[in-house]
Amino acid sequence: MTAPDPSEPSAAGALARLQAAHPDAQRLNAAQQKFNRLLERVNGLERLLEGLQQQADQLRAPHLQRMDALQRRVAQAQQAMAFLLHERLQQDQDGLAPALQRTARECLRGLLRAAPAPADPARAAHWQQLQRQHLPPQPEPGLERGEIEALLQHVEELTGQRPELPDLAGIRTAEQLLAALLRQDQQRRQAAAERRAERRARRKLTPRQAQEQAQAQDARAAQRTIYRQLASALHPDREGDPAQRERKQALMSQANTAHERGDLLALLRLQLAAEQVDGAAIARLGDERLASLSLLLQRQVGMLDKALAQAEARLAHELGVQVSARQAPEVLAAQLQTRQQQLQDAAETLERDLQRVQDEAGLRRWLRGQAQAHKGPPGVVGRPAGLFE
């Protein structure tokens, strides 16, 4: 996005000057209406992207710092609880009824799976020892030849075609087999697409296809023309005034960036800044030229839609909440506050539990509460409350 220049007109004012308008203030025709509609769409998507970036810059660092501190607090409480349960089970098993011993072991196994290892090397070594002692050994990944053959037969039944994988001997897991099948399918699709493209290239174009191809060429030519006009007007070597030379260098840098990414709206705004167009310039354009510019704007809408969706997904992954550029800024701030409060509540619950289990009577009460809160089938203990947030 081009950085706004305080000396230039506002974005809203610049957009209004770029919109098509009939010179006699009559009703706009279809080409003018489409151009204006796409111009507003591009401008709106750019504003959404800018707003989302501003929210991210404002909220990301403090939220992640707070969450990191709370996650360390939760992990420390989980680790302390795991060490305590192990010690109590080792010291005096006669003090706990068999059912409570099962609950204690299940809680301990859950903690050993959920919590990270302590940072201190000595405690980390002890943690690994507890994992070896209390957790069942993980089975080695791998598929037998018979299992691979069964999976290939299943694929053949679904697709009607036997997969031929040249690297079948090196496949050891279901994930590797799936990845190989996906690669093969992608190669087939690409080869089929190339064959279709070759057939289309040999086939005579229909009138509609020829028109679309001509419009695409006109659109590219229109963008190149706007860029060349800007390059000529903004060439810094032709400017004697140092201040104006610096200004033109900055504008030329923006023009290069806009041209590379196909940002027509930015190029049109730069034309305004360079005083290459006036308020009636767009109104004087013919329908064919407007159609070419509209095609460029339509492509830009597609790229901005994709960029916005990617930015929302990336920020949602970073922050751990749903993110939409179209929601009010305070909604995202409230979601982050809720997420922090949930983790803080989990940390406080664990810390209170640690205080309760320091004596034998408190440990028994706590274990009964865990078993009651997550009661499963006979002899099975569910996930203990508050331990695995």
N, C-alpha and C positions, 0 to 999 in steps of 0.2 A: 504494500500500500504506500502511496506517495505521502510523505509528511506534509501537513498543511503549512503554508507560508502565511504568517500573520498579516503581511502586507497585501495578500490577495483577497478576493471576495470570499464570503463564507461558502461552505459546501452547498448549502441550500440555494444560495443566490447563483452560484455557478451552474448548478443543475438546471435551474429555471432558464438560464441563458442558453443552455445547450438543447433544450427541448424544441421539437418542431412546432411551428405555429404558422397558421395561414396569414400571409401579409395583409389580407383584407379583413382579418378577424372573423373569417367564415369558419364553418365547421371543418374539422380536420378529416382528411381522407384516411383510408385504411392503413396505408404505408406510414403516414405520420403518427397515427395512433399506436401502431405496433412499435415504432421506434421509441416513442415517449414511454410506453409501458415497460419496454425492456431496459431503457435508461434508468427508470425508477427502480426496477428490480435489481439491477447491478448495484446501484447506489445503496439500496436497502441492505443487500447482502454484505457489502463492504462495511457498512455501519455496524451490522451484527457481529462481524468478525472483529472489528476494532473494539467494540464493547466487551466481547468475550475475552479478548486479550487483556484489556484493562482490568476486568474482574480477576483474571488469573494472576496478573502481576500483583494485585492488591491482596488477594486472599491466599495464594498458594503457600508462600514461605511461612507465615504465622500458623497456618493450619497444619502443615507438615511438621513444623517444630513441636507444636503442641501434641500432635498424635504420636510423634516419635517418643516424647517424654512419657506419655501415658502408656505406650506399648512397653517401654522399658520397665515401668512401674508394675504393669501386669505380669510381665515375664519374671521379674524378681519375686513377686508374690507366688507365682506358680512354682518356681524353682524351690523356694523356701518350703512350700507345702509338700512338694514331692520328697525333699530330703527328710522332712519331719515324719511323713507317713512311713518311709523306708525304715527310719530309726525305730519308730514305735513297733513296727512289725518284727524287726530283728530283736528288739530288747525283750519284749514280754508279750508273746502271742497268747499266753494263758489268760491275760487280762481281757481279751476280746472274745466274744462269742464267734463261732465259725461264720455265721452270716455277716457279722461286722468285719471279720477278716477278709471275706470275699469282697465286700464293699470297698474296704481300704485298698486292696490290691487293684481293683478295677479303677478306682480313682487315681492311684499311682500310675497305672499304665496309661490312662488318658492324659495325665500331666506330662509324662515322658514323651508322648507323641506330639502334644500340642505346643509345649514350651520350647524355646530355643535353648541351646547349651549356654551355661554361664560364660561370661567373658574371662573370668579368672582361670588361668591354666589348671591349677590344682582342682578347683571345683568342676571344671569342664571334664577333666579325666574321671572324676568321681561320677559325674553325670553319665558318661559313656559306659562306665561300669554298671550303673543302675539299669541302663537300657539293655545291656547284654543279659543282665540277670532277670529282669522282669518282662521284657518284651519277647514275643516269639520270634524266631529267626525269619527273616524275609526270604521267600523262595527266590531262587535264581531265575531271572527272566529267560524265557526261551520257549520255542515251540518244537515239538517233535515233528518228524517228517510226515507222520500220519495226520497230525493236526493241520499242517500247511496244505497237504493234499486235500483234506476235507474243506478247507476254506476256499481253495481254488475251484473245487467242484461246485461249491455254493455260488461263487461268482459266475461260473459258467451257466448254472441253472437260471440265474437272474438275467444275464446279458445275452445268453445264447452263443457266447464265444469263449473259447478256452484261452485264458491269459497265458502268454508266452513271455516269461521273464528271464532275460539272459543272466541276471545275477541271483537266481533263485538259491544257489548253494550258499550264498553269504547271508541269507535272511535267517534271523534268529527269533524275532519277536513279531507279534501281530501288528505293532506300529510300523515296523520296517516293511512288512508285507503290504500294509495299506499305503504307505508312502510310495512303494514301487508301483503299485497298481495305479495310483493317482498320477504318477509321472508318465506311465505308459498311456493312460487315458488322455492326458494333456498333449502328449506328442501326437496321438492320433487325431485329436481335435485340431491341432495346429496344422498338421498335414492336410486334413480335409479342408480347412479354411484356405490354405494356400492353393489347393486345387480349385476351389470355388472362385477364388480371386483370379486365377489364370483363365477360367472359363468366362468370367465376366469381362476380363480384358479383351478376349477374342470376340465377345459378343457385341453386336452393334447396339449403341445406346438408344433407349427409347427417347422420345421428345422430352419427357419429364426428367429423365436422368441427365440428358444433355443440358437442360435448363438449370438443374441443381448444380451440375459441374461448373457451368459458366458462372453461376452466382457465387460459388465458392472461390473461383479464380478472381472474380470482381472484388470479393470481400478482402482477399489477401492483397490485391492491388490497391484497394482503398486504404488499408492500414499502412502499406509501404509508402503511399503518397503522403499521408499525414505525417509519418515519421520523417521522410526526407524534407518536407517543408519545415518541420521543427528543427532538424539538423542544420538546415541552411540558415534559418533565422537565429539560432542560438549558438552558432559557431563562435567560440570565445576569441579566436584570433582576429576576428573582424571587429572587435569592440575595443575602443581606445580607453574608455573610462574604466579604471580598475574595479570600482564597486559594481558596475554593470557587468564587467567580465566575470567576476566571481559569481554574481547572480545567474548569469547564463550558463556557467559551468555546472552549477547545482541543478538547474533546470534540464540541462542536457544529460546529466547523469540519471535523472528521473525518467527522461524520455527513453534512454537506452534500456533501463530496467523494464519500463512499461511495454516497450516494443518486444523485448525478449519473452515476456510472459503473456503477450496478447491482450494487454489491458487497454481496450479502446477508450473507456471512459477516462482513464488517466491521461491518455494522449490528447483527448478533446479538452480536458481541463488545462493541460499545458499549453494548448493553442490559445485558450483564453488568457492565460498568464503571459504568453508571448505576444498578445494582442494581434494574433493572426486571424481571429474571427471576431465578429461582433454579434450583437443580439439577434440580428436577422439572418445570419449566415445559414443556419440550419433550415430556416424557412425557405430559403432559395434553392435548396437541394431538390433535385427531381426524385421521383418515386424509385427509379432504378438504383440511384446512389443510396437512398435511404434503406432500400432492401438489402444492399450489400453491407451497410453499417449495422443493420438489424441482425444480420447473420452473425457478424462478429460479436455483437452483444449477447446473442443467444448462446454462443459457445462460451462466452465469459460467464454467463449465468450458470451453465453446467459446471464449469471449473470451480466457481465460488460455492455452489451447493456442495460439491464434493469436499472442498477445503473446510467448509463450516462443519460438515458431519465428522470429518477427521479430527478437527480441533475439539469438538464436543466429546468425542470418544476418548481422545488422549487426555483431556482434562478430567473426565469422569474416572478414568483409570488411575490418574495421579491422586485424586482427592477422595476416591472411594464413595462417591455419591452420583446420582443422576444429574447430568448437566444439559441445559438447553439455553442457547443464546437468546431465545425469544422470551424467557421468563425474566421477571423483574430481578435486579441485582440482589435485593434483600432476601429473595427466596433461596438463592445459593448460599448466602451467608447464614441463613437460618438452618439449612440442611447441614452445613459444616458444624455449626454449634451443637446440633442434635447428635451428630456423629461423635464429637468430642465428649459430650455429656454421657453417651452410652458407654464409651470406653472408660471414662472416669468412674462411672457407677460400678463397672466390672472390677476396676482396681480396688475401689473402696470395699466391695463385697469380699474380695479375696483377702484383703488386709484384716477385715473384721473376723473372717473365718480363721485366719492364723492365730488371732488372739484367743478365740474360743477353744482351740484344740491344744492349748499349751498344757492342760492337765488331763488326766485320764477320763474323768467324768465328762469334761467338755468334748473330748474327742469322740466318746461314745455317742453323745447327743448329736454331734455334727454328722457322724456316719449314719445314724438312724435317719436324720433329716435328708441326707443325700439319697439314701435308698428309697425313702418314702416319696421324695419329689420326682424321682425318675424310676418308678417301679415298672419292671418288665415282666416277662414270663418267669416262672419259678426257677430260681437259681441263677438268673441273669440280672445284672445291674445296669441301668441305663446311664446316659451321660450325666455326670454330676453337675448340679446347678452351679453356675458362676465360674467354673474352672477353666473353660475353654473359650472365653470371649476373645 
